[in-house]
Every structure is written in structure tokens, then in C-alpha cells.
Amino acid sequence: MRTKTTWTILVMAALALTTAACFRTYGYHRYPGTPRFAPNHYGAIALLRHEPNRGHVRLGEVWIRPEPWMDRYEVEGILREKTARLGGDALVIVADRYLRGTAAHRFWRNPRRVAGRQIVGIAIRYTR
């Protein structure tokens, strides 16, 4: 009986660790049916706040949930890298929001509320 309980606890712990390891703080999603392009150099990717007037094709979404210790250049680099993988020329930032409801537990004080940040953009490719 004791072996069965130990085995169950080990399986549950392994499942919890596997689930936590799969959590990604950034990524991209290609829209179905969009044309595929070769990856670009990430240094040439433009980050835009508004949709450009030039003709373009929407390739997919790029998102990131930056950690508090990440600086601006690291976040921009990740956004550019994921846009380049989609083959885009620019990324239009459509959402830069703070998610409420998470709590940070501190051992020496009461828990405090922390807002997590999420940035979402649409990767575009200019039609030349």
C-alpha cells in the first residue's frame, strides 16, 4: 500500500513539473492560409504602433509576457526575432496591457498584488 502511495505522489510531482516547464512567456502563431516567406534578419524589423498605409499582408501574431527584470531592448529583441521567423517586415503592436489579479507572496510581509504585462503584435509583410 505504501509503495502505491509513493508511486502516485512521484507521478503527480513529475506531471506538475512537466506542466510548469511547458509554460512559455513568449511565442508566435501563424494565421492559417497566409503565404509563407523566408525568415528575415531581425535587425531590419520595424516596431510600429499604427497600421501602415502601404499595402501589406498579415502573417500572424507575436506575443510576450515580459518578466519584471527584462529591459526594453530584450523585449524588443524577442519581438523582432519572432517576427523575423514568420518572415515579416514589421510588427504592429495592437495590445500592451497589464493583467491584474496575480499575487506575490512575501515571507516577511502580507501578499501584494502584482500586475503582469502582456504585449501582442501582428506581424506584417509589405507587398512590394
Beta strands, then each sheet from edge to edge (+ up, - down):
strand 1: 26-30
strand 2: 46-48
strand 3: 56-64
strand 4: 90-104
strand 5: 112-126
sheet 1: 1+ 3- 5+ 4- 2-
end
